[in-house]
C-alpha cells in the first residue's frame, strides 16, 4: 500500500508550508489526483486520516479533485480520454500516445490558521 507513503509525503510538505507562514494548524488540504496516477483515492484518504493524527493537519478537511485523463496521438494528433495507461489511439490505433493530463498528484492548496 504505497498510499501511506504518499500520505506521509503530503503531510510533510503541508507541514513545512504551513510553518513557513507561521500557521498553527491546517484547516483544509486540496489535492489533485489524475485518473492515471496509480493512486487509490479511498486508500489515500484512509491513510491521510490515520497519518494526520497529532500533526498540524489533525482535523483538516481533505478535498480530492480527480483530474480526467487526456492524451494525444503522436502520429495522427487525435486527442482522447484513455481508460488505461496502455490504450492505443482510437483513430489510428497507434501506441505512440502522450498524456497531457491525468497522471498528476499535486498538493494544490492549503487553508491555514
matplotlib code that plots the C-alpha trace (Angstrom):
import matplotlib.pyplot as plt

x = [0.0, 2.1, -0.8, 0.6, 4.0, 2.2, 0.1, 3.2, 4.9, 1.8, 1.7, 5.4, 5.1, 1.9, 3.5, 6.6, 4.5, 2.2, 5.2, 6.7, 3.6, 3.7, 0.4, -0.7, -2.9, -4.1, -7.8, -8.1, -6.0, -6.8, -5.2, -5.4, -5.0, -5.1, -7.1, -3.9, -1.7, -1.9, -3.3, -6.3, -8.2, -10.1, -6.8, -5.1, -7.9, -7.8, -4.1, -4.2, -6.8, -4.5, -1.3, -2.7, -3.3, -1.1, 0.1, -0.8, -3.3, -5.1, -8.7, -8.1, -10.7, -9.3, -10.6, -9.5, -10.2, -9.9, -8.3, -9.7, -7.1, -6.4, -3.9, -2.8, -1.7, 1.8, 1.0, -2.4, -2.7, -6.1, -7.0, -8.8, -9.5, -7.8, -9.2, -5.8, -2.1, -1.8, -4.7, -3.9, -5.3, -8.9, -8.5, -5.3, -4.6, -1.0, 0.6, 2.5, 0.4, 1.4, -0.5, -1.4, -3.1, -4.3, -1.0, -0.6, -0.5, -0.4, -0.9, -3.0, -3.7, -3.8, -6.1, -4.2, -4.8]
y = [0.0, 2.9, 5.3, 5.5, 6.8, 9.3, 10.4, 10.9, 12.9, 15.1, 15.7, 16.5, 19.0, 20.6, 20.9, 22.6, 25.1, 25.8, 26.5, 28.9, 31.0, 30.7, 28.7, 26.8, 24.4, 23.4, 23.6, 22.3, 20.4, 20.3, 17.5, 17.0, 13.4, 12.2, 9.2, 7.5, 8.5, 4.9, 6.1, 4.5, 7.6, 5.8, 4.2, 7.6, 9.2, 6.5, 6.7, 10.5, 10.3, 8.0, 9.8, 13.3, 12.5, 14.5, 16.9, 20.4, 18.7, 16.7, 17.9, 19.2, 18.7, 16.8, 17.6, 15.3, 16.6, 13.9, 15.0, 13.3, 11.8, 13.4, 12.1, 12.9, 10.5, 11.5, 10.0, 11.4, 14.1, 12.8, 13.8, 11.3, 10.2, 6.9, 4.5, 2.8, 3.7, 1.3, 2.4, 2.9, 5.8, 5.2, 6.7, 5.1, 2.5, 3.7, 3.2, 6.4, 8.2, 11.2, 12.0, 15.7, 15.3, 12.6, 11.4, 14.2, 14.0, 17.6, 19.4, 22.2, 24.3, 24.7, 26.7, 27.5, 29.4]
z = [0.0, -1.3, -0.4, 3.1, 1.9, -0.3, 2.6, 4.7, 2.0, 1.7, 5.4, 5.5, 2.6, 4.0, 7.5, 6.0, 4.0, 7.0, 9.2, 6.6, 7.2, 11.0, 10.9, 14.0, 12.1, 8.7, 8.2, 4.7, 2.1, -1.6, -3.7, -7.4, -8.5, -12.1, -13.1, -14.3, -11.3, -9.9, -6.6, -4.9, -3.7, -0.9, 0.4, 0.3, 2.1, 4.8, 5.1, 5.4, 8.2, 10.2, 9.4, 10.2, 13.8, 16.2, 13.4, 12.3, 9.9, 12.6, 11.9, 8.4, 5.7, 2.7, -0.7, -3.5, -7.0, -9.7, -13.0, -16.1, -18.3, -21.7, -24.3, -27.8, -30.5, -31.7, -35.2, -36.1, -33.4, -32.2, -28.6, -26.5, -22.9, -22.3, -19.7, -19.1, -19.4, -22.4, -24.6, -28.2, -30.3, -31.1, -34.5, -36.0, -33.3, -32.7, -29.3, -29.7, -27.1, -25.0, -21.8, -21.5, -18.1, -15.8, -14.3, -11.8, -8.0, -6.7, -3.4, -4.8, -1.8, 2.0, 4.2, 7.4, 10.7]

ax = plt.figure().add_subplot(projection="3d")
ax.plot(x, y, z, "-o")
ax.set_aspect("equal")
plt.show()
